[in-house]
């Protein structure tokens, strides 16, 4: 019996699982090497690491594109055999690729999937394309039988932020926009800021990423929050992050204001205006010297590039996905800024799924469960067709 494996192959994490599973397994798309034990950790093996200090990172993705195929094959070997536990020969694969992927990289995807792993068939698409198959009605509060013709997917992930308007589940190509700000840039900027103000953390990507996820938020009023940060007393923004020592603790944590004072062995990282100024780069990339508009302004730009009769429907169906959508205040800030930019007679509706990083995988699962075998033949490419026609058949079927 043919099984369907859904692989959301992100630059930071891989979300993988059979379409019959309730939820995917999330594993880092990375190979780590510890500086102390010199052991190599591949994908899910990262959970076995007990000392995340000064880890050596090896990533298959460079600037958002898969470039190190030897490294990615090693990770996929681990994922297919030990995480998903599938036999490629009796499995069809749904796999995501980056937006605006290069043709040479696409051909490499197809060659490895069919020739090296031998999957029975494959559907290669983008994460936002899978996102539109989700049931957004429950989040928007619409009747279950209504399917919006228009939607805007704002995908803010590890490498980039993309704004993609859709009409009848097809992307409007001329309106797609990219902002070169993602989770990796935010983590790197936080490393630099912390290293300049407090401790040298330039080699501590794993720890600083934890700090970012635990402490950072998107401000609703940057000038007001900056004023609060300058106060010696009554500073409601400052937080203390207790760094792990990797002997008694392996993960850091935010210390509660009413907790007891730290002992001498604890290293404390004081987070003040860094908490909101780092994510502010998503809203104003020009603040860090990038000649690009922020997310709210780019959403307007993308929608204005569509046909005028679609504008109202697009503003009424904006969906925020990706890891950066987890920041507190992210949706509220985008909604507030957009409301000031668009005509008052437009309805503005923005929603964020409970797990914005799993949206593409869940959309792929919904696509498979709601389509028959004959319908799937229209977007899957079989190994037999690939061996006969090569990547040309993939380009024809997978193009959006």
WOPE-V912559 format. One record per pair of residues at least 12 apart in sequence whose ideal C-beta (glycine too) atoms are under 7 Angstrom apart, sorted by the first residue. I is the first residue (numbers start at 1). J is the second residue. Records with the same first field share a line. If there is no record, write none. Layout:
I=J / J
This chain:
2=90 / 91 / 92 / 120
3=18 / 86 / 90 / 91
4=18 / 19 / 92 / 94 / 368
5=18 / 84 / 86 / 91 / 93
6=19 / 24 / 94 / 361 / 364 / 365
7=93 / 94 / 95
8=96 / 127 / 360 / 361
9=29 / 95 / 96
10=29 / 157 / 158
11=29 / 61 / 64 / 158 / 159
12=29 / 158 / 183
13=26 / 27 / 28 / 29
14=27 / 29 / 43 / 79
15=358 / 361
16=79 / 83 / 84
17=84
19=365 / 368 / 369
23=358
24=358 / 361
25=83
27=43 / 44 / 79 / 83
28=43 / 46
29=60 / 75
30=57 / 58 / 59
31=58 / 71 / 74 / 75
32=46 / 49 / 55 / 56 / 57
33=55 / 56
34=49 / 51 / 55
35=54 / 56
36=51
42=74 / 75 / 78
43=75 / 78 / 79 / 83
44=78 / 82 / 83
50=246 / 250
51=246
52=206 / 207 / 250
53=204 / 246
54=203 / 204
55=206
57=205
58=71
60=72 / 75
61=159
63=159
64=98 / 159 / 160
65=98 / 101 / 102 / 105
66=105
69=108 / 112
73=112
88=117 / 118 / 119
89=118 / 120
90=120
91=119 / 120
92=119 / 120 / 121 / 122 / 380
93=113 / 119 / 122
94=123 / 364 / 368
95=122 / 124
96=125 / 126 / 127 / 130 / 360
97=109 / 124 / 126
99=126 / 162
107=391
109=124
110=386 / 391 / 394
114=383 / 386
118=383
119=383
120=382 / 383
121=380 / 381 / 382 / 383
122=380 / 381
123=379 / 380
124=394 / 398
125=398
127=155 / 360
128=153 / 155 / 162 / 164
129=171 / 400
130=360 / 363 / 364 / 367
131=153 / 319 / 321 / 359 / 360 / 363
132=151 / 153 / 166 / 169 / 363
133=363 / 366 / 367
134=359 / 362 / 363 / 366
135=366
136=148 / 319 / 351
139=351 / 353
140=349 / 351
148=317
149=167 / 168 / 313
150=166 / 167 / 310 / 313 / 314 / 317
151=166 / 317 / 319
152=165 / 299 / 302 / 303 / 314 / 317 / 318 / 319
153=166 / 319 / 321
154=295 / 299 / 318 / 319 / 320
155=321 / 322
156=182 / 282 / 322 / 324 / 325
157=182 / 183 / 322 / 323
158=182 / 183 / 184 / 323
159=182 / 184
160=178 / 179 / 180 / 182
161=179 / 181 / 182 / 282 / 295
162=176 / 178
163=177 / 298 / 299 / 302
164=176
165=302 / 303 / 306 / 314
167=310
170=400
171=400
172=306
174=305
175=302 / 305 / 306
176=302
177=298 / 301 / 302
179=285 / 292 / 295 / 298
180=290 / 292
181=281 / 282 / 285
183=323 / 324
185=281
186=212 / 278 / 279 / 281
187=205 / 208 / 209 / 212
189=278 / 281 / 288
190=208 / 211 / 212 / 274 / 278
191=205 / 208
193=274
194=208 / 269
198=269 / 270
207=243 / 252
210=251 / 252
211=241 / 252 / 269
212=278
214=241 / 254
215=239 / 241 / 254 / 271 / 275
216=275 / 276 / 278 / 279 / 327
217=275 / 276 / 279 / 327 / 328 / 329
218=276 / 279 / 327 / 328 / 329 / 330 / 333
219=276 / 280 / 329
220=329 / 332 / 333 / 336
222=276 / 280
225=237 / 276
226=273
229=272 / 273
237=272 / 275
238=270 / 271 / 272
239=254 / 271 / 275
240=255 / 268 / 270
241=254 / 269 / 271
242=255 / 262 / 266 / 268
243=267 / 269
245=265
279=327
282=294 / 295 / 324
283=295 / 296 / 333
295=334
296=334 / 337 / 338 / 341
297=341
299=318 / 338
300=341 / 342
303=315
312=346 / 347
315=342 / 346 / 347 / 348
316=347 / 349
317=349
318=349 / 350
319=351
320=350 / 352 / 356
321=353 / 356 / 359
322=356 / 357
323=357
325=352 / 356
326=356
331=350 / 352
334=350
335=348 / 350
379=397
381=393 / 394 / 397
